Amino acid sequence: MANTENSVKSFSRKIKRELYRVEVREPCCIKSRFKGLILPGAAQITKNEIKVVSDNQDVIGCFVDLSRRLGIEASVKQSGDKNGKYCAKLCDSVKVAQLLYDLDMLDGEGNVLLRAGKIKRVCCKREFLRGAFLGAGAVSDPNKNYALEISAPNKELCEDIIRVFSELGFSLSLTVRKKKYVAYVKNSEVIEDILALLGACSSQMELINIKIEKEIRNDANRNANGETSNLSRTINASVDQIRAIHKIRDTVGLDSLPDDLREIARLRLEYKDYSLTELGKLLNPPLTKSGVNHRLKKIMKIGM
Ligand SMILES: [Zn+2]
């Protein structure tokens, strides 16, 4: 399990590094990426404080950069636990309240709304998802399987994320895991397209390459297990035997054969692609390959 988690983390880390480096300029988009980053990914959002905890420096860096561009300085420190996590905080309560208000994250009574709300512009939808992936997204190691997911602390927010994806043409599903709501997709082509949409193009290429390599390896394995290379030989021999058996059946009849030959003739007709070894295993008691061969030769002589 530890290995799987590490490989999930390493591919996800590459993607996040790419996403962090995607330039964001428009004020609408800066807000939207920030909102996407903190909503599912923040450890805590109150009207006085926003706190993000992560062991990923790109995530922390993204939070600090965006906060600064929105006019608030974040304080960062290494959190006390053993996992090497960082904790970045916005503590200026007046500025935090103003920011949350600007982001449509406060209701009339000053309660924090953990919802995406309406995102009108396409540029902002994409930024919202980019932020959400940075904060709470993961893609599994494509060498093992294909899965992209973004988790959220509540069902409504998870549905918001799925809705934004669907507004951009992507269909994700919802599941619940360890008390978190997870928006996910397992189709490799959809994952490729989402990575392209978010701007993780080199991760997208890596996924495509791994997929092709896997397909070639699977084909080679299928050929290397001996079945395919032996199959054509088996079929050629089988055709001659079957022709002889048909001849016997259509002339003197299979009942004219001694029991041991009749038995193998019937099996040959039923299992046309079986090797002699495989045919022998169907007999009771089983017969060796050379035993089967011996009987079939007798049949061929009769049916000549
Ligand atoms: Zn925008």
Residues whose N, C-alpha, C, O or C-beta is under 5 A from the ligand:
A	BS01	ZN	E26 C28 C29 R121 C123 C124
